[in-house]
Amino acid sequence: MKKNIWYIITYILAVLVILLGALFYRQPVLTALLLMMLLLPPISIILCYSAAGKLKITFDTLPIAIPYLKEDPGSSENENGITASYITDIAAGNGQDSSCSLKIRMNVENTGFIPLLNCAVGFTFQNRYYPNDRQNEIVFAAPPKSRRSYDLNFDASIPGLFEFTADSLQVTDLLHMKTRKIQFNKRMKTAILPEEVSTDDLKVRKSPMEEDAENSLTGELTREIRQIREYAPGDKLRDMHWKQTARLDEPMVRDFERMRENFYCLFPVIEIGTKAQELMQGTLSIWYSLTKRLIKQGETVFTIMYDTESHSFEKLKASSEDELTRTVYELYCGTYENFRISDDLCSRIRNEIPEVAIIHNAKLQTSE
């Protein structure tokens, strides 16, 4: 209502001028014009409210991750790590800026017969490591019986989790008298991969650990019996313990110990809200580059993620570049608010996972 107030005041003044002219000059034309101006606002508002319900807004899905694109030295970066956004009208045939690393396509479809010339979608965007709740607007027109697409281009040059949220649609009538606001919630996330750096001089050692049975790809079962238990669907016939089965008169199977194998384990320390944001970006670059190098060598790498809510460690496994991309996304989505590394936490993780390599403040710390 606030943004329409000046339009309303201007319209009222125009009506008063015509009213005075009709009273003094008593012209039928002025009287008809006055009557039309009095009828136009309610008609415009009714048509707007009716047509707004036939406006459909959709967004194309973002990939789980996008490559790191080094920022253009000539561009001006703002405080949240994302440079200025702009809109390209695809329907108008305008090209896209190839320097932008992130593009979100908004599709607008007006299925009604009434043109909507004053539409706006409210949205926010941020790099999760640099919170920013500033509200933005996309202003556009929706011709009748048409479908148009708009590209929202972002130069996201700092690694982290990019979050985009569109939360409202505002449609204003042709006379700018009334705005209808429709609430909706469209959230999208994508990981901006860290910058790759050279890690040839970094040496890490494998850590002896036991894979979970459901995640094991290379671990084999030993012939050491861990326990004898009741049969469960999926157990193999060769694992049946026939003596116990005959004695207890119910199927029993042997549960074997799983072979312990050695894997590379990396613990990147992510501390949000500190002054050392550049060091955190260095930590991510070293972790990502080292993990990618080891995967290319045919190794399996476990990334250790600390959950500040449950105070527990989670192991994220990566043995291919696709799994590494998923690991980056899950690592970015972790809970790190108010998290600070401590000597006690380092000692705890080294006790639980020997030979784990801790990456903190862009430095690799091994147990050596």
KAMO-V203733 format. One line per field, one symbol per residue. ss: DSSP state (H for helix, E for strand, L for the rest). psi: psi as a letter, one per 40 degrees, with the letter a starting at -180 (. if undefined). A space follows every 50 residues. Layout:
ss->???
psi->???
This chain:
ss->LHHHHHHHHHHHHHHHHHHHHHHHHLLHHHHHHHHHHHHHHHHHHHHHHH HHLLEEEEELLLLLEELLLLLLLLLLLLLLLELLLEEEELLLLLLLLLLL LEEEEEEEEELLLLLEEEEEEEEEEEELLELLLLLEEEEEEELLLEEEEE EEEELELLLEEEEEEEEEEEEELLLLLLEEEEEEEEEEEEEELLLLLLLL LLLLLLEEELLLHHHLLLLLEEEEEEEEEELLLLLLHHHELHHHHHHHLL LEEEEEEELLEEEEEEEELLLLLLLLHHHHHHHHHHHHHHHHHHHHLLLL EEEEEEELLLLEEEEEEELLHHHHHHHHHHHHLLLLLLLLLLHHHHHHHH HHLLLLEEEELLEEELLL
psi->ddeeddddddddddddddddddddefhddddddddddddddddddddddd ddeehhhihiiiidiiihhhihdeihiaeeehihiihhhddeeiiiheeh ehhhhhhhhheaehhhegihhhiiiihdeghhfhhiihhiigiifihiih hhhhggehiahhhhhheihhhiidefdihhhhhihhhiiihhiihhihfd ehhiiihhihiideehdehihiehhdihiiiiheiideehgddddddefi hiihhiihhhihihhhghhhhieiefddddddddddddddddddddeeih hhhhhhhedefihhhhhheiddddddddddddeihehehhiidddddddd ddgiehhhhhffihhie.
